[in-house]
Amino acid sequence: MRIGLVEFILILFIASITVGPQAALFVDRWMRRADRVRALAARQKAEAQAQMAIEREAMLHRFRVASNVFAALAAVALVYALLFRPIAAPPQPYTPGDVAERTAQTRGGDAADALDLKAYEMGDAIRVQDGWVYAAASLPKVGVLQRMQPDGSGCTEVLELPEGEITDFDFAPDGTLWLTALEPDGGKLYKVTTDSLGVKMEPVVSQIDGRVLACPAAVAVKPDGKVYFTDAAQVPARYGLAAALRTELFAHTASGCVYVYDPAARTVEQVLGGVAGASALALSADGETLYAADLAGRCVWAVPTTGRELTAGGKGCAVFAQGLPGYPGALAVEEDGTVDIGYRWARLGWLEDHADGTLLRGAALRLSESMQERLVSLPASAISAERFSSDGALLCPYGGRQLGSVTALCPAGNRIYVGISGAGELRWIRI
């Protein structure tokens, strides 16, 4: 049976009337259900986002609280480290000296005037003996004594001090070498002799009245053989002489002393006390006057070699030079009585402006060694060394880029040999 178009349309019409309402109702219910599902999903998403926002805010709050706590703890730790952490040498108030006016023209050194130290760094002592130039030098944790001809030839090692630092040395009239040294177990005064078996180092002073030498920094031998030496200050010296002197510069404990050792009697006596960094010694040509550098006091004392138990600035202790432009770390006396003074660091205005207080200087003492090094310097524009007449009159200042932080001086003929901190060469100035 074939269905025509009319019949087909009639069937569709009847079906639409019969089924259409139900289909429409089904579609409506499906659409409503879909709307509810979408609304539920949207609500759940919104709730999830809100929860995430709450959790994120809580996390940020905890982070901010932790950051604030950490910052507060760091600030407390910093304040403690800079202001309250115990230090071995608490700073003491003092009155700084004035700076004397300099009118003389500063002379400089020539870059060519230098002797190569053969991969070593310059140390803290220079001497000329029997036509040879002797210089203390160093490698990391090793101190050596070198000698060479004035033209730099024949450079050899005289002795080596493993795990130590030679701070100074001097020759006795009989040729015996006396040297001061810093070693891991403390400071020592050594007697050095040479025989067919080689070089013999004998420690003769390592303690005074049961106290270990803290920082022996200088030695000078009198024509009669008596040996004068210093204990720069009662401050820690485990990082070497420069660090110990820097500690005394900041702390100004004025605990440095000068002693004399009598090889014949094997006795030690105190010559001078109360020095704020007994960094250098020198004897007059006749051996009657002893010059002692007062590092933090920026002056040089003159005392009779026969003096005992004297106090810096007290009776029997005269001022040879004061108001110096830097902190003296080296001394030498020429045959005509001329006194040469070398400056380890230039005067620090910020330090001496707070000489009567201890807060800022205490903070400086609590800094690391590297940071302390950055606080002290001797710029190219500063005076590195000066020459004075025997009566204390300024003759000539020296400075310039070829010099720097002076750790040693030694006049010889028409030269002044100059040790510069950190230099790989021994420099000299034409007189």
PLY file of the C-alpha trace (Angstrom):
ply
format ascii 1.0
element vertex 431
property float x
property float y
property float z
element edge 430
property int vertex1
property int vertex2
end_header
0.00 0.00 0.00
1.41 3.26 -1.05
1.03 6.42 1.05
0.56 9.59 -0.81
1.80 13.01 0.18
-1.54 14.03 1.57
-1.80 10.95 3.69
1.79 11.47 4.94
1.09 15.03 5.95
-2.12 13.94 7.66
-0.24 11.32 9.63
2.38 13.83 10.74
-0.33 16.24 11.82
-2.10 13.61 13.84
1.25 12.50 15.42
2.14 16.07 16.32
-1.17 16.56 17.99
-0.83 13.30 19.84
2.93 13.25 20.75
3.96 16.91 20.47
2.89 18.07 23.94
4.75 15.20 25.57
7.86 15.87 23.47
7.73 19.55 24.32
7.37 18.71 27.99
10.37 16.32 27.76
12.50 18.93 26.06
11.53 21.53 28.66
12.38 19.19 31.51
15.72 18.38 29.84
16.53 22.05 29.37
15.61 22.82 32.99
17.75 19.93 34.19
20.64 21.17 32.07
20.19 24.67 33.50
20.24 23.25 37.03
23.38 21.25 36.27
25.10 24.33 34.83
23.97 26.43 37.80
25.24 23.80 40.21
28.57 23.59 38.37
28.87 27.37 38.37
28.05 27.49 42.09
30.59 24.75 42.84
33.21 26.55 40.76
32.49 29.80 42.53
32.70 28.07 45.91
35.97 26.41 44.87
37.39 29.74 43.72
36.26 31.40 46.92
37.90 28.62 48.95
41.07 28.95 46.92
41.04 32.70 47.50
40.60 32.14 51.24
43.43 29.59 51.30
45.64 31.86 49.19
45.01 34.80 51.50
45.70 32.61 54.51
48.96 31.44 52.93
49.94 35.02 52.12
49.12 36.04 55.66
51.26 33.23 57.06
54.05 34.22 54.68
53.82 37.88 55.73
53.84 36.87 59.38
56.84 34.57 58.82
58.62 37.30 56.84
58.01 39.83 59.58
59.19 37.38 62.22
62.30 36.56 60.17
63.00 40.25 59.57
62.55 40.96 63.27
64.85 38.08 64.21
67.39 39.21 61.62
67.23 42.76 62.98
67.66 41.48 66.53
70.56 39.27 65.42
72.16 42.20 63.58
71.75 44.51 66.57
73.18 41.82 68.84
76.06 41.12 66.45
76.98 44.79 66.08
76.18 46.16 69.53
76.00 43.43 72.16
78.03 40.42 71.02
80.94 39.95 73.44
84.31 41.02 72.06
87.78 40.29 73.34
88.88 43.94 73.35
86.05 46.28 74.42
86.65 49.85 73.21
87.80 52.47 75.68
87.11 56.23 75.49
90.10 58.42 74.73
91.05 61.89 73.60
92.45 61.99 70.06
95.39 64.18 69.20
95.24 67.13 66.86
96.64 67.00 63.33
99.70 69.16 62.83
99.70 71.36 59.74
101.89 70.11 56.87
103.48 72.81 54.69
106.37 70.86 53.15
105.89 69.52 49.62
105.24 65.79 49.39
107.74 63.72 47.40
106.81 60.51 45.60
108.50 57.29 44.64
109.53 56.01 41.21
107.82 52.89 39.86
111.19 51.55 38.73
112.63 51.75 42.23
111.62 48.28 43.38
113.15 44.85 44.06
111.23 41.70 43.15
110.35 39.40 46.08
109.95 36.27 43.92
106.23 35.50 44.37
106.25 36.52 48.04
104.36 39.43 49.58
106.14 42.15 51.53
106.10 41.73 55.28
106.71 44.07 58.21
110.47 44.43 58.49
113.52 45.51 56.45
117.17 45.69 57.49
120.48 46.26 55.71
123.44 44.26 57.00
126.90 43.78 55.44
125.73 45.12 52.09
122.72 42.79 51.92
119.10 43.90 52.04
117.02 41.65 54.33
113.22 41.67 54.16
110.48 39.78 55.94
108.04 38.33 53.42
105.22 35.85 53.41
103.14 33.30 51.63
99.76 32.18 53.02
100.51 30.87 56.56
104.28 30.88 55.95
106.76 33.59 56.96
110.20 33.83 55.38
113.26 36.03 55.70
114.82 36.91 52.36
118.04 38.64 51.48
119.26 40.20 48.24
121.77 42.63 46.84
120.72 46.28 46.46
120.13 45.63 42.75
117.80 42.70 43.53
120.25 39.97 42.53
121.11 36.95 44.67
117.65 36.76 46.24
117.58 33.78 48.63
115.66 32.58 51.66
117.58 32.84 54.93
114.99 31.06 57.04
111.39 29.95 56.97
108.78 30.13 59.71
106.06 27.55 58.96
102.61 28.55 60.15
103.93 31.86 61.41
104.50 35.52 60.62
107.77 37.38 61.11
106.74 40.75 62.51
110.22 42.28 62.88
113.92 41.45 63.14
117.22 43.13 63.95
120.92 42.26 64.06
123.04 42.39 67.19
126.62 43.74 66.98
127.93 40.14 67.05
125.79 39.19 64.03
123.09 37.36 66.00
119.66 37.80 64.51
116.74 38.58 66.80
113.22 38.38 65.51
109.65 38.62 66.76
107.01 36.31 65.39
103.34 35.45 65.61
102.51 31.73 65.63
99.32 29.74 66.29
100.32 29.22 69.93
101.19 32.89 70.53
103.94 35.43 70.02
107.66 34.80 70.56
111.03 36.51 70.62
113.57 34.33 68.79
117.34 34.24 68.84
118.65 33.06 65.46
122.19 31.80 64.97
123.96 30.14 62.06
126.61 27.45 62.20
127.88 24.59 60.04
124.65 22.70 60.69
122.49 25.52 59.40
120.14 28.03 60.93
119.06 27.56 64.56
116.00 29.37 65.95
115.77 29.49 69.75
112.63 30.95 71.40
113.87 33.01 74.34
110.70 34.88 75.38
107.17 33.55 74.90
105.63 34.59 78.23
105.99 37.46 80.65
104.88 36.91 84.23
102.93 33.85 83.10
101.12 35.72 80.34
101.60 34.63 76.74
102.91 37.36 74.45
99.80 38.54 72.63
101.29 40.43 69.71
105.04 41.09 69.56
105.36 43.63 66.77
108.84 45.15 66.83
112.40 44.52 67.97
115.53 46.68 68.18
118.97 45.66 69.46
121.14 48.08 71.43
124.90 48.25 70.75
125.52 46.56 74.12
123.44 43.56 72.98
120.28 44.22 74.97
117.15 43.44 72.99
114.13 45.77 73.07
110.83 44.42 71.83
107.15 45.25 72.01
103.91 43.55 72.82
101.73 45.78 70.63
98.57 45.37 72.74
96.66 42.81 74.75
94.30 42.05 71.88
93.66 38.88 69.85
96.25 38.32 67.12
94.99 35.07 65.58
94.51 36.80 62.21
97.98 38.33 62.08
99.71 41.55 63.01
97.67 43.87 60.77
94.39 42.59 62.22
95.66 42.94 65.78
96.81 46.52 65.17
93.46 47.29 63.55
91.72 45.94 66.66
93.80 48.20 68.88
93.11 51.13 66.57
89.35 50.67 67.05
89.47 49.64 70.72
92.24 51.90 72.03
92.93 49.67 75.05
96.33 51.36 75.57
97.68 47.99 76.73
100.83 47.95 74.59
104.22 47.62 76.25
107.91 47.84 75.44
110.26 45.33 77.11
113.99 44.77 77.24
115.61 41.33 77.27
119.12 40.98 78.66
120.76 37.96 76.97
123.50 37.82 79.62
121.16 37.79 82.61
118.24 36.21 80.70
115.85 38.67 82.29
112.92 40.65 80.93
111.99 44.10 82.23
109.26 46.50 81.21
110.48 49.77 79.80
107.26 51.49 78.75
103.55 50.75 79.19
100.21 52.31 78.31
100.89 52.45 74.55
97.87 52.30 72.24
99.50 49.96 69.78
103.26 49.63 70.21
103.73 48.96 66.51
107.36 49.95 65.89
110.70 50.60 67.62
113.93 52.32 66.70
117.13 53.16 68.57
119.22 56.28 68.25
122.69 55.80 66.79
124.30 56.04 70.24
121.79 53.60 71.72
120.72 56.03 74.43
117.23 56.88 73.16
114.45 54.50 72.26
111.70 55.64 69.90
108.35 53.84 70.17
105.43 54.29 67.77
102.01 54.78 69.37
99.71 53.62 66.59
96.27 54.77 67.77
97.73 57.82 69.53
99.27 59.01 66.22
102.52 59.89 67.92
106.06 58.67 68.61
107.46 58.50 72.14
111.11 58.99 73.07
112.40 57.34 76.24
115.87 56.66 77.62
116.96 53.09 77.10
117.81 52.94 80.79
114.23 53.78 81.77
112.07 51.15 83.45
108.35 50.97 84.26
107.61 54.21 82.41
104.12 55.15 81.21
103.30 56.63 77.82
102.91 60.38 78.30
104.12 60.20 81.89
107.29 61.24 83.66
110.41 60.28 81.76
108.52 59.71 78.51
108.82 62.56 76.01
106.85 63.15 72.82
109.11 63.09 69.81
106.37 63.65 67.19
102.63 64.08 67.58
99.62 65.15 65.55
100.78 62.81 62.79
98.66 62.58 59.61
98.37 58.81 59.88
98.80 55.85 62.19
102.53 55.02 62.51
103.49 51.43 61.80
107.20 51.72 61.00
110.22 53.57 62.41
113.85 53.95 61.46
116.71 56.17 62.63
119.56 57.27 60.37
123.15 57.77 61.48
122.74 61.56 61.64
119.74 61.23 63.96
117.08 61.69 61.29
113.93 59.73 62.18
111.78 58.15 59.47
108.13 57.35 60.24
105.94 55.19 58.02
102.14 55.24 58.18
100.16 52.03 57.98
96.81 53.82 57.62
95.62 57.39 57.09
93.87 59.19 59.93
90.20 58.14 60.21
87.96 61.11 60.92
84.89 59.00 61.72
86.89 57.02 64.26
88.39 59.93 66.13
85.11 61.87 66.02
83.73 59.04 68.20
86.78 58.67 70.42
84.79 59.61 73.52
82.12 56.98 72.81
82.21 53.23 72.36
79.05 52.42 70.38
80.32 52.97 66.83
83.82 51.67 67.53
82.32 48.60 69.20
80.24 47.97 66.07
83.40 48.26 63.95
85.16 45.72 66.18
82.32 43.24 65.66
82.55 43.36 61.86
84.29 40.64 59.89
87.98 40.99 59.09
87.30 41.76 55.43
84.81 44.48 56.34
87.23 45.96 58.85
89.89 46.11 56.15
87.58 48.29 54.07
87.26 50.77 56.93
90.98 51.55 57.01
93.16 52.57 54.11
95.98 54.80 52.97
94.84 56.42 49.70
97.24 57.65 47.04
96.61 61.23 48.10
97.66 60.52 51.69
101.14 60.90 53.19
102.84 57.48 53.41
105.99 58.40 55.30
107.80 61.39 56.77
111.34 62.33 57.76
112.03 64.28 60.95
115.17 65.87 62.29
116.58 64.65 65.59
114.77 67.48 67.39
111.38 66.54 65.92
111.14 69.06 63.06
109.45 67.83 59.88
111.90 67.61 56.95
110.04 65.88 54.14
106.76 63.98 53.61
106.55 61.10 51.10
103.48 59.85 49.27
102.04 59.02 45.85
100.67 56.04 43.97
103.98 54.14 44.08
103.78 53.99 47.85
100.87 53.00 50.07
100.34 51.38 53.45
103.87 51.39 54.92
104.76 48.43 57.13
108.57 48.80 57.24
111.32 51.38 56.71
115.08 51.14 56.45
117.44 53.95 55.34
120.66 52.91 53.62
122.94 55.31 51.79
120.90 57.43 49.40
117.86 55.18 49.70
115.02 54.55 52.10
113.73 51.01 51.62
109.97 50.93 52.12
107.75 47.91 52.74
104.24 48.30 51.31
101.44 46.07 52.56
100.36 43.49 49.98
103.10 44.42 47.49
105.06 41.70 45.70
108.17 43.86 45.69
110.42 45.82 47.99
110.27 49.50 47.04
112.69 52.27 47.81
112.80 56.06 47.76
115.72 58.16 46.63
116.86 60.54 49.35
0 1
1 2
2 3
3 4
4 5
5 6
6 7
7 8
8 9
9 10
10 11
11 12
12 13
13 14
14 15
15 16
16 17
17 18
18 19
19 20
20 21
21 22
22 23
23 24
24 25
25 26
26 27
27 28
28 29
29 30
30 31
31 32
32 33
33 34
34 35
35 36
36 37
37 38
38 39
39 40
40 41
41 42
42 43
43 44
44 45
45 46
46 47
47 48
48 49
49 50
50 51
51 52
52 53
53 54
54 55
55 56
56 57
57 58
58 59
59 60
60 61
61 62
62 63
63 64
64 65
65 66
66 67
67 68
68 69
69 70
70 71
71 72
72 73
73 74
74 75
75 76
76 77
77 78
78 79
79 80
80 81
81 82
82 83
83 84
84 85
85 86
86 87
87 88
88 89
89 90
90 91
91 92
92 93
93 94
94 95
95 96
96 97
97 98
98 99
99 100
100 101
101 102
102 103
103 104
104 105
105 106
106 107
107 108
108 109
109 110
110 111
111 112
112 113
113 114
114 115
115 116
116 117
117 118
118 119
119 120
120 121
121 122
122 123
123 124
124 125
125 126
126 127
127 128
128 129
129 130
130 131
131 132
132 133
133 134
134 135
135 136
136 137
137 138
138 139
139 140
140 141
141 142
142 143
143 144
144 145
145 146
146 147
147 148
148 149
149 150
150 151
151 152
152 153
153 154
154 155
155 156
156 157
157 158
158 159
159 160
160 161
161 162
162 163
163 164
164 165
165 166
166 167
167 168
168 169
169 170
170 171
171 172
172 173
173 174
174 175
175 176
176 177
177 178
178 179
179 180
180 181
181 182
182 183
183 184
184 185
185 186
186 187
187 188
188 189
189 190
190 191
191 192
192 193
193 194
194 195
195 196
196 197
197 198
198 199
199 200
200 201
201 202
202 203
203 204
204 205
205 206
206 207
207 208
208 209
209 210
210 211
211 212
212 213
213 214
214 215
215 216
216 217
217 218
218 219
219 220
220 221
221 222
222 223
223 224
224 225
225 226
226 227
227 228
228 229
229 230
230 231
231 232
232 233
233 234
234 235
235 236
236 237
237 238
238 239
239 240
240 241
241 242
242 243
243 244
244 245
245 246
246 247
247 248
248 249
249 250
250 251
251 252
252 253
253 254
254 255
255 256
256 257
257 258
258 259
259 260
260 261
261 262
262 263
263 264
264 265
265 266
266 267
267 268
268 269
269 270
270 271
271 272
272 273
273 274
274 275
275 276
276 277
277 278
278 279
279 280
280 281
281 282
282 283
283 284
284 285
285 286
286 287
287 288
288 289
289 290
290 291
291 292
292 293
293 294
294 295
295 296
296 297
297 298
298 299
299 300
300 301
301 302
302 303
303 304
304 305
305 306
306 307
307 308
308 309
309 310
310 311
311 312
312 313
313 314
314 315
315 316
316 317
317 318
318 319
319 320
320 321
321 322
322 323
323 324
324 325
325 326
326 327
327 328
328 329
329 330
330 331
331 332
332 333
333 334
334 335
335 336
336 337
337 338
338 339
339 340
340 341
341 342
342 343
343 344
344 345
345 346
346 347
347 348
348 349
349 350
350 351
351 352
352 353
353 354
354 355
355 356
356 357
357 358
358 359
359 360
360 361
361 362
362 363
363 364
364 365
365 366
366 367
367 368
368 369
369 370
370 371
371 372
372 373
373 374
374 375
375 376
376 377
377 378
378 379
379 380
380 381
381 382
382 383
383 384
384 385
385 386
386 387
387 388
388 389
389 390
390 391
391 392
392 393
393 394
394 395
395 396
396 397
397 398
398 399
399 400
400 401
401 402
402 403
403 404
404 405
405 406
406 407
407 408
408 409
409 410
410 411
411 412
412 413
413 414
414 415
415 416
416 417
417 418
418 419
419 420
420 421
421 422
422 423
423 424
424 425
425 426
426 427
427 428
428 429
429 430
